[in-house]
Amino acid sequence: MKFNRKSFLNTHRDAWVEVNLDCIEHNILEFKKYLKKNAKLFAVVKADAYGHGAVMIAPILLASGVDFLGVSSIDEGLQLREAEITAPILVLGAVPVWSFDRAAKNNISISVFSDEHIEACKQTYNKLGIKPKVHVKIDTGMNRIGVRPEDATEFIKKIQDCNFIKLEGIFTHFATAETESYALEQYKKFRNVVDSVDTKGLLIHCCNTSATVCYQDFDYNMARVGIGIYGLQPDLTEGTNQPNLKPAMSLKGRITNIHTAYKDEGVSYCHTFETAKETKIATIPIGYADGVFRGLSNQIYGIINGKKVKQIGNITMDQMMFDITDCEAQEGDIITLIGQDGNEFIKIDEWAKTLNTIHYELTCALRVRLPRVYTR
């Protein structure tokens, strides 16, 4: 075992997620190129910034020119406030009416779309003397949450008539931004509502990462960017050039054991891999409890000292094994599962393709028990 580890890191596990802050800054500047003149930039940091660590990422985003932060729950917003993040925060999801007062006390804006929400705002104001800050969510086709377009004009005007609510914005969300025909249909419904009310001083936002790149003629004064911030490419309309993004996340583990298995021996649970010859095997302490799904077993690679090596055997709860027969390696060396080592690079998109899912489901799945280490 190497006690002077081949790394500048000193985590309490031999496994960690690395986040390159230079990449985050680069991606923010890249999206600023797509914004309409004087439009604000809204950064989505829900799900712990898609697994990148919201508390650590938020100051970098704000320093890079982000104006607003988006979370999925009051708890996520409170976590940022407890970290002394004072920037505007909007809860994009549905907020329980019993927590409206927590939002108001902590200057967290909430999404509203029902008369029950209006009544909860009134009770909050009567209790605290603070006007809840709200954004009206319009459901133009996602069929998740929001007021329907045919009811939205009346609902917005009702809120504007309330002296106990601070209306900050109106927004919607595209279900398939990469499909131009449907995105245009949703946008038309949204604009019909927006054009029917007084929007002076309001934030109007509809474009997510993909739409910000694809539809630069859409009218808005704030764009909401999520996956793109972290360097994950969005699905785009045919013919649209991909933005120049840099993936910020890497996943790495140190070798904790090296041993030799003989020909025709099985590896890991159920022996889903059997050695065809004498094989040198390296183990690292990363498993499905860390968010590397068992379905990836025998299908992914790592990189060690600039050389790709195959993962073998079923991924276990806390560990996985690699065939390093053709590598010069020793215990304590680093295997990169996601990211770059030398000239080799593994994208999390490769895992997503194997599992028939989307890349940011997998970044969100990487558990908090993996230390987050921030680099430049």
C-alpha positions, 0 to 999 in steps of 0.5 A: 500500500502506498502511504504517500498517495498519488494525489493531492487529495486527502479524503476519508474515503478512497473514493470521491467526486471531483468538481472542476470549478473552472468548468462551471465558470466556463459553462456560465460564460458560454450560456451568457452568449445565448441570452437575449440582451439584458436578460437575467440568468437563472441557475438551477441548483436543485438535487444538490446542484445535480449532484455537484454540491449546491452550497459549494457551487452557488457562490461560483455561479453568482460570482460568474454572473448568475442572478437567480437560483432555482431549487425543488423544495423549501429545504433546499432553499433553506440549506442555501440560506444557512450557508449565507447565500443571499441571492434570490431563490425560487422553489420550482416545485409545489410548496406545501401551504404549511411551509409558506411562512418558512419561505417568507421568513427566509426570503425564498420565492415560491411557485403558485398555481391555485386559490389555496396558494393565494389563501396561504399567502394571505394567512402568511401575511397576516401572521408575519406581516411579510408578503410572500414572493411568488412566481405563477407557474403555467402548465402549457403541456408538461401536465405536472403542476401549474395553472392551465393557460385558459385559467391563467389570465384570471389567476394572475390578475387575481394575484395582482389585486392582492395587497398581501402578495409580491408577484415576481414572475410568470413562467412555464416549462417545456416538456420537449424543448428538442421538438420544435413543433411542440415547443412552439405550441407551448410557447404560443400558449405561454405568450398568449397569457403573458400578453394578456396581463400587465407584466411591468416589473415581472420576470418572464421565464420559459427557456430551459437549457435546451430552449435557451440554445435552440430558440433565441427568438423567444421573448423572455427576460430570464433564462433557466439553465440547469444541466448545461451549467454542469457541462452536460449537453442538452438534447437539441433540435435538429441542425442546432450546434451544441454549445461549447460545454465542459463537463465539471464532474469526475468520479475517482477511486483508489485501488485498495487491493490487487490480487491474481485470479487463475483461469476459469475463476468467477469474480464477484456475486453470481460469477457473472464474469469468469476469467479466461486466463490468469488475471490481475484484479484491482478493487476500488471502494465504489459500489451501487450504494454510491450510485453506480448502478448494478446494471452497469456491471461488466459494461463500463471502464475505468482509466488508470495511468492513462489506460482504459481497463474493464470493470469485471463482475457484478458491482457490489454495494460498496466495491467493484473490480477491474481487470488490470492484467495489462497495466502497471499499477499498485495499491493506492493508484487512482482509477477514474470512472468518469472524467479524464486521465491522460488522453483517455476520457469517459463521459457519464453519457456512456453510462446513460446509454448503457442504462437507457436513461439520461446523463443527469439522472446518474449525476444526481444518483451519486450519493452524498457519502462520496466526498465532493472535492473542488478543484481548478 
